[in-house]
Amino acid sequence: MKADFWHNRWENNLTGFHLDEVNPYLKENWPVLNLAGGSRVFVPLCGKSLDLIWLAEQGHQVVGIELSPLAVEAFFSENNLIVERSQVGGLDYWQSEKISLFCGDFFDLNAEILGPVDAVYDRASLIALPPAMRQDYADKMTELTQSAPKLLVTLEYEQDKMDGPPFSVSESEIQTLYQANYQVKQLSAQDVLGNNERFRAKGLDYMNECIYQLQKIS
């Protein structure tokens, strides 16, 4: 997706992907990564997600990247966080005590700018990308995070009945994208169509929200 698409979504408040609560699958499944306190967690394409707050409350240092400056500003404002702003590697950098956000294009980030990553939480980024971009995204993610363990949340539905985003991403595709560096394990899958009226209106028969653990191949 081009940057203008996402800027338009935020400017016109077309943000149905934003949850007004912490994702319950994060709370339920995060412990499987077995991270030590103080671990540094990377959250790509994070928007103004409250998941960032929850991760910080677990004792982690949280770093995210988000394209929209409106989303970044809203996150710190709505959560009453004191923030310092600077430029790092050509990207705007917003830093609070436990949560720091880069504002810019994910593909403009590099490992030196990002710094060490102990784990990744990906709820909204892989499913935001069309098929042609996903392998580049997966390769960039591996480059940035040096195969840090990941908790990945995706959707599966009948793609021919609805255009993305969010896009449907199958387990087999996740294996293809990540199998060179990770063991991919599905932790759960739940049909959430009943909770999503706008997706039911598209004529979908199901919409499974799937959670995966990606662990570095030893």
C-alpha positions, 0 to 999 in steps of 0.5 A: 500500500502506498503511504498516501493510502494510510495518511488518508485513513488517519486524516479522515478517521477511517481507523476501524483497525484500531482497538479501544482496548488491549488485544485479548490475544496479546494478553493470553499468548504473550507469556509463551515468549518467556521474556525477561523483564526489561526486554526490548520489544519491537511493534511495527506499524503500531498506530496508536495501539493500547497494546504498547501501553500493556507491553510497557506495563509488563516491564518491557522497553517498547519501540514501535514504528508508525507512518502517520504522525497523526497516530503518533501524536495521538498516542502520546497525547491520549495516554498523557505521556511526557515525550521528547522529540528528535531526529534519528537517521532521518526519522522523527523519534518520539521518546517517553520513559518506556515507549519510543516511536519512530515516525516514518516508513518501516522500510526506511528503518535499519538495524543500527537506528532501531537498536537491539530487539529481544522480541516482536509483536506484530498484530497489524502490519503483515495483514496490512500489506498486499501479497507483493510486499509481504516477502520484502516485509518479512526479509526486512523484519528478519534483517532488523530484528536478527530473528528475535522471537515473534508473536504474530496475529493474522486474519484468514477469510475468503479474500475473493469476497473482500478487498484488503486491508486487512488482508487474509494471510494463510498459515502456509504463506507465513511458513513460506515467508519465515521458514528459512529463519523460524519455526512457525507454530499456530497457537490458536485460531478463532472465528471473530466474524460475529463481532465484526458487522462491517465484515459480515456485510461484505458477505464473508462466511468466516474470519479467523483471527490466528495467533502464531509463535515464531521462534528462531531455528536453533 
